[in-house]
Amino acid sequence: MHELTLCRNMVEIIEQEAILQSFQRVETVRMEIGVLSCVEPEALRFCFGTVTRGTVAEGARLEIVRMPAEARCRDCGAERAVDRWGTACQACGGHRLDLRGGDRMRIKDMEVH
């Protein structure tokens, strides 16, 4: 379950920001997670609640925004949104797609006190 490691890394980032920006508590963490990132949002939520215990983010709400991915077919030039790896071009059925976005994860922002 790599979501546990991801949550630990998130808490490290949050704790560092708490020191840099002098806040005591995090109310909400907003995450952007690409649809192709191989991150399970529900597993991330579960791990977040566990990993944040005893930190400035304990009890914080985790909001997840799924980010789309776009693909352009190298064969016919068609462009479309994709939501999983291995998707074929809807126009020509080809599999030579150039993907843009949808594979990243980042902390978008936080509400803090």
N, C-alpha and C positions, 0 to 999 in steps of 0.2 A: 504494500500500500504506500505508494510514493506521496500520497496526499499528506501523510503524517510528516514527512520530511519537508514538504512545501509549507505546511503550517508552522513548523519550527523555524524555518527561514523567514516567514512573514513576521513571527513574533520577534525575532532578532532585529529586523528592520524597524518594527514598531518601537521596540525598546530603545534603539539608537536614536530614533526621531524624538522620543520622549525626552531624552537627555539634551539633544540639540535644541529643541523648541520649548523646553521647560513645561511640558504638560504632565498632569498627574493621572489622567484617566482617559480611556478611549470609549466612546459611546457606540460608534458605528465604524466599520471598515467596509469600504466599497471596493470590490475586486472586479476587474475585467478579465474574463476567461474566454479565450477563443474556442470555437466549436471543434477545432482540430487539435486542441492542446493535450488531449488524452487525460484530462483532469475531470474526475467525477464530482460535480458540485455537492451532492449529498454527502459523499465521503469527506470532502473538504470541510463542510459545515460540522460534521461529527467530530473530526479531528481538531478543528478550531476551538470548540468548547473545552476540550480536554487540555490542549497545549497552552491555552491562555490562562489557566488557573495559576494564581499567584503572581500575575503580571499586570501591567497597566491596562491590558486589554481584557482582563477577566470580566465576564458578563457582557462584553461588547456584542453587538448585533453584526453579523456578517451578511452583507448584501452582495449578491453575485449578478453581474450583468454579462450575459453571453454575447460574445463578439462574433460577427459573421466572417466568413471567408469568401473570397471571390476567386474565380478561375477563368483563365482565357485559354481557349483551345489553340494549340499550335498548328493544327491541321486546317481548321476552317475559320478561326478568328472569333468564334462566338464567345460571349462572356456571360457568366451566370454565377449566382451564389451557390456554394456547396456547403454541405453540413457533415460530410464524412470523407475519409481518405478512400481512394480508389473509385471515386465517382466518374462516370463516363460523361462525355459531352452530350447534351440533349439534342444538339443539332445534327451531329454526324456520327455519334457513337464512339468517337476516338477516346483514347486514354492519355494522350500527350497534353496534359493540362499544366499551365503555369499557375501556381497558387499564390495568392496575395492575401496576407493576413490570416487571422483565425487560428494561429498556432501559438499565441503568446498568452501570458498571464501577468498581470501587474496590479499593484495596489493603486487604485485610481485616486482615492482620497479617504480622509478619516474625519470624523467628528470627534473632537477632543475637549477636555476640560482641564 
